[in-house]
Amino acid sequence: MSKQITVPFGPQHPVLPEPIHLDLVLEDERVVDAIPSIGYVHRGLEKLAEKREYPEYIYVAERICGICSYIHSNTYAQGIEQIMKIEVPERAQYLRTIWSEYSRLHSHLLWLGLFADGMGFENLFMNAWKLREHILDDMEATTGGRVIQGVCKVGGVRRDITPEKLDEMVKGLKGMEPAFRDLTNVFLHDASVSHRLRGVGILQKGDAYTLGAVGPTARGSGIGIDLRQTGYAAYGKINFRPVVEQSGDCYARCAVRAKELFTSVDIIEQCVKKIPEGPVEVKVTGAPDGEYFSRAEQPRGEVVHYIKGNGKRNLVRHRVRTPTFTNIPPLVTLLKGCELADVPVIVLSIDPCIGCAER
Amino acid sequence: MTLDQQTTIPIGIGELVSRTDQMKKDGYRLVQIGCTQIGDDFEINYVFDKDFVLTNLRITVKQDTVIPSVSGVYFGAFVYENEIHDLYGITVSGMNIDFGGRFYRTTIKQPFTVTVTKEDTSCQNK
């Protein structure tokens, strides 16, 4: 047996957008063990539930993450509405779905760019982010914010979108589809990208399930877990099939995200066709008394907001389990046995969001 | 308006590992483990999912109770168990990866056992 050495990876590393630390135990160039540690950006946001009343706490929930911000607010609002038995207007449910899919588009394009950058493919990185700008422009035009939208509230949404703007959004997205296709063709068919990703960081289907993998990390290993299938917001009225790949490697996780761009465009188009007229919010009085595990499908996978109230304006507990948090154990398994040079690509392939994970 | 079915089953700490093991054998995946302080007690929820139906095994313990780790059943449980230890000060025995209290770096040790009132500005931006 070769002599073992431990190489620290992160929290500062050129491919890491956020701080995670890994102690990589190596034998020659092969990783035989990986010990993760986080804790660099823990902000104690859940603790703020004691100081912020539940309607205003949604601003805190939205700031858990700078990418999935909208979906965090949506999931939180949905949890409170379930406990308080609030019927959210149908139009608001459709608007929530549209903004959720816009969030997915911008997150996936951001990740595709970062992944390309991690592989040293600078031009591909810039192309992905160029397309993302159009998505952010639409989010800003409809919500007022590029990163933090602040449009979701308990009982509905704060803003409506005019029919003309909805049509314009769909036209814009359909017009972008050829560009999406050009971009994803490189990720899916380029020889150098395939060479870098295929057969690297394989997560077997059984391991993915028992280790708690979610989102594209699970779907890339053949597990069709997609919380949108539960029908929250307006997803119950939309036809779509989760994108599932079988090979479980970095290529599969990349392919899931690339193909989901088109699923999101299709969902938005269906929403715009089906969205009814009507109000976008209802008046909310009282305070939540009960508990609920509110779940939604973020770009990185299933997010859980556990909300417990006792009839007062401040929640007893708000606990958030983000997709990255539960994708850390699969990451540890992925890294065992890989080459040191593959570590950056494997770490990026789960789309880690550490700020989100630590809250 | 019901999005999904959720069932909570209170169990004793002595049956935690065996019940968790049975959940795994029955094809459930571990969704999360989370802790909530209720007065002097701590509720710990072990949440499982199968076909989008949630089943929640709940134990209620005191802070000085040593709870057994379920990371031998579900490897990924170690992240939740380290979190519970660091934020609530509850000891979990037998974790497959034990960070020894260094998983989260907080100024106040076991911050979730300290009640913050509206008048207390120590954790607000100044």
Interface residues (C-beta under 8 A of the other chain):
Chain A: I35 S37 I38 G39 Y40 H42 G44 E46 K47 L48 E50 K51 Q78 E81 Q82 K85 I86 E87 V88 Y209 T210 L211 G212 L227 Q229 T230 G231 Y232 Y292 F293 S294 R295 E302 V304 Y306 K308 V316 R317 R319 R321 F325 T326 I328 P329 P330 V332 T333 E358
Chain B: M1 T2 L3 D4 Q6 K24 R29 L30 V31 Q32 G34 C35 T36 Q37 I38 N45 V47 F52 L54 N56 Y74 F75 G76 F78 V79 I97 F99 R102 F103 Y104 R105 T106 P111 F112 T115 V116 T117 K118 C123 Q124
